[in-house]
């Protein structure tokens, strides 16, 4: 092998060695960057998953809870029978038909049908009965950090109030008083003011859930 051939051989071997080292360096560098990126994504995902939905604060548009999840429901109701009129039903309970219409948020007194459930107010007051089994369950859920909106009387009203007097979850609810496990929330709607009383059926204080016990217009 002459000198030129030997020199070329040495140069080629050197180039192969350099290319091999560079390829290895960039390969491991790329793997390192990918691993670091994946670790950051996993950490971010873990942080998101570790944050329970219940820690999210409720807004002014708290959604109405399904009937099966409400702590209380109107205690005085009546199921309309065939051919009954609203006037006759009101007389049966010594109430005026206008009070029954207002309490149920009806727009047409003539449009009632057999099988329909009506709320019967007592001197314009719609009383509620608290379901203790549901209260126990929902209090335990709140203790575990779930459904924390139930710790607020105003948010409970938006969630649990049926369409009594036409009230809905978009109406502005204002806390009037809260003391010793009892609270009063007011709602102003179309020039009328309604008073909603609540109680804490299980735990009293800041960690106790709330339940509606009555709704009535303020005269």
C-alpha positions as CSV (number, residue, x, y, z in Angstrom):
1,X,0.0,0.0,0.0
2,X,1.6,3.3,-1.1
3,X,1.6,6.5,0.9
4,X,-1.4,8.1,-0.8
5,X,-3.5,5.1,-0.4
6,X,-2.6,4.8,3.3
7,X,-3.4,8.5,3.9
8,X,-6.8,8.1,2.2
9,X,-7.5,5.0,4.3
10,X,-6.6,6.9,7.5
11,X,-8.9,9.8,6.5
12,X,-11.8,7.5,5.7
13,X,-11.5,5.7,9.0
14,X,-11.4,9.1,10.9
15,X,-14.5,10.3,9.0
16,X,-16.4,7.1,9.9
17,X,-15.4,7.5,13.5
18,X,-16.5,11.1,13.6
19,X,-19.9,10.4,11.9
20,X,-20.5,7.5,14.3
21,X,-19.8,9.6,17.4
22,X,-22.0,12.5,16.1
23,X,-24.9,10.1,15.3
24,X,-24.7,8.6,18.8
25,X,-24.6,12.0,20.4
26,X,-27.7,13.3,18.6
27,X,-29.5,10.1,19.2
28,X,-29.0,10.2,22.9
29,X,-29.6,13.9,23.0
30,X,-33.0,13.5,21.2
31,X,-34.0,10.6,23.5
32,X,-33.1,12.8,26.5
33,X,-35.2,15.7,25.3
34,X,-38.2,13.4,24.5
35,X,-37.9,11.8,28.0
36,X,-37.8,15.2,29.6
37,X,-40.8,16.4,27.6
38,X,-42.8,13.3,28.5
39,X,-42.0,13.7,32.1
40,X,-43.2,17.3,32.1
41,X,-46.5,16.2,30.4
42,X,-47.0,13.4,32.9
43,X,-46.4,15.8,35.8
44,X,-48.9,18.3,34.3
45,X,-51.4,15.6,33.8
46,X,-51.0,14.3,37.4
47,X,-51.5,17.9,38.7
48,X,-54.7,18.2,36.7
49,X,-56.0,14.8,37.8
50,X,-55.2,15.6,41.4
51,X,-57.5,18.6,41.4
52,X,-61.0,17.4,42.2
53,X,-64.0,18.9,40.3
54,X,-65.5,19.8,43.6
55,X,-62.8,22.4,44.2
56,X,-64.1,24.5,41.3
57,X,-66.1,27.4,42.6
58,X,-69.7,27.6,41.4
59,X,-70.9,30.5,39.2
60,X,-74.0,32.5,39.0
61,X,-75.4,29.9,36.7
62,X,-75.4,26.9,38.9
63,X,-77.3,24.1,37.2
64,X,-80.5,22.7,38.8
65,X,-79.8,19.4,40.4
66,X,-81.9,16.4,39.3
67,X,-85.0,15.8,41.6
68,X,-83.3,12.6,42.9
69,X,-80.4,14.6,44.2
70,X,-82.2,17.4,46.0
71,X,-82.2,17.4,49.8
72,X,-85.7,18.6,50.2
73,X,-89.0,18.7,48.2
74,X,-92.4,20.5,48.7
75,X,-94.3,18.6,51.4
76,X,-97.8,19.6,50.4
77,X,-98.6,18.3,46.9
78,X,-101.7,17.0,45.1
79,X,-102.2,14.8,42.0
80,X,-104.8,16.1,39.7
81,X,-107.7,13.8,39.1
82,X,-109.7,13.4,35.9
83,X,-112.1,16.3,35.1
84,X,-110.9,18.3,38.2
85,X,-110.5,22.1,37.9
86,X,-108.0,24.2,39.6
87,X,-110.7,26.2,41.4
88,X,-112.1,22.9,42.9
89,X,-108.7,21.7,44.0
90,X,-107.9,25.0,45.7
91,X,-111.2,24.9,47.6
92,X,-110.4,21.4,48.7
93,X,-107.4,22.8,50.6
94,X,-109.0,26.0,51.7
95,X,-106.7,28.0,49.4
96,X,-107.5,30.4,46.6
97,X,-106.9,29.3,43.0
98,X,-104.7,32.3,42.4
99,X,-102.4,31.2,45.2
100,X,-102.1,27.8,43.7
101,X,-101.4,29.2,40.2
102,X,-98.7,31.5,41.6
103,X,-97.0,28.9,43.7
104,X,-96.8,26.5,40.7
105,X,-95.6,29.1,38.3
106,X,-98.6,28.3,36.0
107,X,-99.2,30.6,33.0
108,X,-102.7,29.2,32.2
109,X,-105.0,28.1,35.0
110,X,-107.1,26.1,32.6
111,X,-104.2,24.0,31.4
112,X,-104.0,21.3,34.0
113,X,-104.3,17.6,33.3
114,X,-105.0,14.4,35.2
115,X,-101.9,12.9,36.8
116,X,-100.2,16.3,37.1
117,X,-98.7,17.1,40.5
118,X,-99.5,20.5,42.0
119,X,-97.8,22.2,44.9
120,X,-100.3,23.4,47.5
121,X,-99.2,26.5,49.4
122,X,-100.2,27.1,53.0
123,X,-101.2,30.8,53.1
124,X,-98.7,31.4,50.3
125,X,-95.9,29.5,52.0
126,X,-94.6,26.4,50.2
127,X,-93.1,24.1,52.9
128,X,-90.4,21.6,52.2
129,X,-89.5,18.3,53.8
130,X,-85.9,17.3,54.2
131,X,-84.8,13.8,53.1
132,X,-82.4,12.7,55.9
133,X,-81.0,9.8,53.9
134,X,-80.0,12.1,51.1
135,X,-78.7,14.7,53.6
136,X,-76.4,12.1,55.2
137,X,-75.1,11.0,51.8
138,X,-74.5,14.6,50.5
139,X,-72.9,15.7,53.8
140,X,-70.4,12.8,53.5
141,X,-69.7,13.9,49.9
142,X,-69.1,17.5,51.0
143,X,-66.8,16.2,53.8
144,X,-64.8,14.4,51.0
145,X,-64.5,17.6,49.0
146,X,-67.3,17.0,46.5
147,X,-70.3,19.2,45.6
148,X,-68.9,22.0,47.7
149,X,-71.6,24.4,46.3
150,X,-73.9,22.9,48.9
151,X,-72.0,24.7,51.6
152,X,-73.5,27.9,50.2
153,X,-77.1,28.8,50.9
154,X,-77.4,30.9,47.7
155,X,-75.9,28.1,45.5
156,X,-78.2,25.5,47.2
157,X,-81.2,27.6,46.3
158,X,-80.1,27.8,42.6
159,X,-79.5,24.0,42.6
160,X,-82.4,22.7,44.6
161,X,-85.4,25.1,44.3
162,X,-88.1,23.7,42.0
163,X,-89.9,26.3,39.8
164,X,-91.9,27.5,42.7
165,X,-93.3,31.0,42.0
166,X,-91.5,30.8,38.7
167,X,-88.0,30.9,40.4
168,X,-85.1,29.5,38.4
169,X,-81.4,29.2,38.7
170,X,-80.6,32.3,36.7
171,X,-82.4,34.6,39.2
172,X,-80.1,36.7,41.5
173,X,-80.0,35.1,45.0
174,X,-78.9,37.3,47.9
175,X,-78.0,36.0,51.4
176,X,-80.1,38.0,53.9
177,X,-79.0,36.2,57.1
178,X,-77.1,33.1,58.3
179,X,-76.7,32.0,61.9
180,X,-76.8,28.9,64.0
181,X,-77.6,26.5,61.2
182,X,-80.4,28.6,59.7
183,X,-80.2,31.0,56.7
184,X,-82.5,33.2,54.7
185,X,-81.9,33.9,51.0
186,X,-84.0,36.4,49.0
187,X,-84.7,36.5,45.2
188,X,-86.2,39.4,43.3
189,X,-88.1,38.5,40.2
190,X,-90.3,40.7,38.1
191,X,-90.9,43.3,40.8
192,X,-91.6,40.6,43.5
193,X,-89.4,39.5,46.3
194,X,-89.3,35.9,47.5
195,X,-87.9,34.6,50.8
196,X,-86.3,31.2,51.0
197,X,-85.5,29.7,54.3
198,X,-82.8,27.0,54.7
199,X,-81.4,24.8,57.4
200,X,-78.3,22.7,57.9
201,X,-79.7,19.2,58.6
202,X,-76.5,17.4,59.5
203,X,-73.5,19.6,60.3
204,X,-73.7,23.2,61.6
205,X,-71.3,25.8,60.6
206,X,-69.0,26.4,57.6
207,X,-68.7,22.7,56.7
208,X,-72.4,21.9,56.8
209,X,-74.6,21.5,53.7
210,X,-77.9,23.4,53.3
211,X,-81.4,22.3,52.6
212,X,-84.5,24.4,51.6
213,X,-87.3,24.3,54.2
214,X,-89.7,27.0,52.8
215,X,-90.4,29.5,50.0
216,X,-92.8,32.4,50.2
217,X,-93.4,35.8,48.7
218,X,-92.5,38.9,50.8
219,X,-95.5,41.1,51.3
